[in-house]
Amino acid sequence: MALDDLVTDGVRADSVPNDLEAFWMPFTSNRSFKKRPRLVSRAKDMHYYTPEGRPILDGCAGLWCVNPGHNREPIVEAIRAGAAEMDFGPTFQYGHPSAFRLATKIADLAPGDLDHVFFCNSGSEAVDTALKIALAYQQTIGQGTRTRLIGRERGYHGVGFGGISVGGMVANRRTFGTMLAGVDHLRTTYDRENQAFSKGEPEYGAHFADELERIVGLHDASTIAAVIVEPMGGSTGVLPAPKGYLKRLREICDKYGILLIFDEVITGYGRLGYAFAAERYGVIPDMVCFAKGITAGAVPMGGVIARKPIHDAFMKGPEHMVELFHGYTYSAHPLACAAGLATLDLYAKENTFTHALALEPFFADAVMSLKDKPGVLDIRTVGITGAVDLAPRAGSPGLRGYEALEKAFHEEGFMMRIAGDTLVITPPLIISKDQVGELVEKLGRVIEKTA
């Protein structure tokens, strides 16, 4: 019997799983989910659709990645054509044209002399790649004592051991032992007392960058290889860098010969109105980590963009020798490259980044309109991203946030992210003003329902 014949109440049999138990879901409360699943089986433009066909307004761009909207035909067609042409192409000692074309496009979009692209498959791999390049670079230039890596409290840099070591999220760190040795952390840039209800970059907080001076004083600059930060902390609830903070951090790194890495896995490709947040803030880091928006989430891809002097430092010695002993089987996978090329072309054709920048004030005002809803402690916005901190339930931190997630999907028909009791909306960048209004109205009702 054909699958199309297996339909009950308008639901295709192949759109509903036969068993929920086998899949151990990532970053998910598995038991709660499986009691009342939040299933989606189709997506287009600004919406997901449940197996029974109910539309779900996408308030989180999938996982911060579907910036141009879902199932855009140019990307779908590029993947389809790419699969028909070549299923896999190795990039260890061999190459394929689309990898070089995509690297050139990415480098052209990046500011300054961020000219060389190393491909991987995710943001987590991008971070570990950047950290390894930093350590190898310091050795290559004769600074082998520089082995210390500096992250930041409340930072998220993926789930590899390098990423959780420099990351600063308690739940991601506490279970996994001692992690990498020789890691220290800057303090968080968030200070609710002085930054509450900020639109865009807070006026207060540039001085938090001076914490790096203290760390240098404790360990000595000769031991520090690199500092890694997010221009906007996304996974811990939208924490924009204070005005002047990143420039000050760049100055201190330059003063002591420390590499500066921007983790732009979330902020890259239009989330803050530019190809990269580095451009928005007028700061050129030594490396940029990217993923998510490069392929609109259609095919996994990540990477690191390095400044020319870093790349060139490795290009010495016998030409037949491998310069950097690092890489992944699926680095620059042909289908990912096809998706990436089509995605970047779509951004350019539709002026996606410009649209996001122009929409930012309207989006910020809309989200800030929730300020007087019950239990709202703070609201932060930057780019097309907003977060609402809710007062937690007594003795049950995170419960109100989870209830909000449930009600949003099952009762209001929209999808959002949660970080404890913080509600986060990061919709596709093609969102219209009417859809912003719809999303914020739904979010307001959810806040009231969980009060």
Residue, then its C-alpha position, 0 to 999 in steps of 0.5 A: m500500500a502506498l504511503d499516501d493511502l495511509v491517511t487518518d483524519g487528514v494526517r499522513a501516516d509517515s508524518v507521525p512517528n511510530d515510537l517516541e522512545a528510541f530518540w534521545m533528544p538533545f537539550t530537551s526535557n525528554r520525559s515531558f516532551k514525550k508526554r505531549p509532543r511538539l511535533v512539526s512535519r513541514a515548513k515554509d517561509m515564516h511557518y512550521y506545520t504540525p502533522e495535522g496541518r496546524p500552522i506554527l509561526d516560527g519565532c526562533a528561526g528554527l535554532w537561530c539559523v533559518n534567516p531567509g525563511h523556510n524551504r526557499e526554492p533557490i536553496v532547495e533547488a541548489i541542494r537538489a541539483g548538487a545531490a544529482e551532481m556529486d554526493f561527496g567530495p573529499t577535501f583532504q588532499y583533494g578539492h571540489p570547485s564549490a568549496f573554493r567558490l563559497a570560501t571566496k564569497i564568505a571572505d568577501l563578506a567578512p570585514g578587513d583582512l578576514d580572508h581565509v576560511f576553514f570549513c567544518n560542520s557546526g558551530s561547536e566544531a567551529v569553536d574548537t577549530a578556532l581554539k586549535i588554530a589559536l594554539a597552533y598559531q602561537q607555537t608557529i610564531g614562537q610563542g609556545t608558552r601561550t596556551r591559556l584560553i579565556g572565555r566569559e561567564r554566561g557565554y555559549h560556545g557549543v558542546g565540544f570540550g573546547g567550547i564548554s571549557v571556554g563557555g560559561m553556562v553552568a548546566n553545560r559545564r558541571t557534569f563533565g569533569t575538569m574539561l580543558a586545563g588553563v582556562d579562565h573567564l571574563r565576567t559577564t557583561y550583563d548587569r540588570e540593575n544598570q542595563a534593564f530594558s535596554k534597546g540595542e547595546p546598553e550604555y553601561g558596561a564598556h568597563f567590563a572589558d577591563e577584566l581582561e587586564r586583571i586576568v593578564g595580571l594574574h596569569d601574565a600575557s605570555t601564557i594567554a593564547a586567545v580570548i573568545v566572546e560572542p558579540m551578543g550572548g544568545s543562548t543565555g538570553v540575548l545579552p548584547a555587548p555594551k557600547g564600546y566593550l568590544k573595541r576596548l577588548r580589541e585594544i587590550c588584546d592588541k596591547y598584550g599580543i592576545l588573539l581575539i575570536f568572535d563567536e558569530v555562530i548566532t550573530g553571523y549572516g544578518r541577525l544584527g543587520y550586517a553580514f557579521a556583528a564585527e562590522r556593526y561594531g567596527v571591530i576586526p577580530d583575529m578569527v570569526c566562527f560561523a555556522k547556522g545562517i550560512t546555509a539557512g540550516a538546510v545542510p549542516m555547515g560551520g567554519v572559521i574565518a581567519r585574518k591573513p597574517i594568521h593563515d600566512a604564518f602556517m604557510k612555511g616549510p616544505e610545500h608538500m607537508v600538511e600545515l595544520f593537522h586538523g579537519y573533518t571528513y565532511s568539511a566543505h561537503p558539496l551539498a553544504c557548499a551548494a546550500g551556502l552559495a544559494t543562501l548567500d545569493l538569496y541574501a544579496k538578491e533580497n537585501t536581507f541584512t538591510h531589511a533586518l537593520a531597517l526593521e530593528p527599531f520597530f521590532a524593539d518597540a514591539v517587544m518592549s511593549l510587553k514591559d508591563k505584563p505580569g512578572v516581567l523583570d527585564i527585556r532586551t533587544v538587539g537586531i531581530t532578537g528579543a528576550v523577556d526575563l520572567a520572575p520564576r516560580a517560587g522553588s521551581p526555577g525554569l518551570r514558568g519558562y517551560e510552561a510558556l513554551e508549552k502554551a506557545f506551541h499548543e495554544e497560541g501556535f508559535m515557536m520560541r526559545i527558552a533559557g530558564d525563565t527567559l523567553v527568547i524570540t529570534p524569527p526569520l529575518i524575512i518577518s514582516k511588521d504585521q508578523v512582528g505584531e502577531l508574534v509579540e501579541k501571542l507572546g504577551r498572551v503566553i506571559e499572562k497565561t503563565a503569571 
